[in-house]
């Protein structure tokens, strides 16, 4: 989405934060799909799917004007925790699966961006 549209709508979240969340969602979904195809890794698949869903939800919340800062904080915190958990789980397979390596990197970056967004 164009930065001009976000600005005109009164959205204060930097477009780069929204892009990072979308990247993490796509990487999580792709990695989960690859893990399903490989077989096994049930916990990692579930964490990746949680991460995808929570990054998508956080991007939607952050991509509009905010009505309640506590809700915004909860969305950011949930996505950050999901990114951290999924990054750690897939990072353990990074030497064996390229999709896990990339997913771990992208979700780790997203967790850092969300931590900064949350002010901590």
Secondary structure, DSSP 8 states (H G I E B T S, - for coil): --HHHHHHTT--S-HHHHHHHHHHHHHHHHHHHHHHHH---HHHHHHHHHHHHHHHHHHHHHTS--S-HHHHHHHHHHHHHHHHHHHHHHHTTTTT-HHHHHHHHHHHHHHHHHHHHTT-
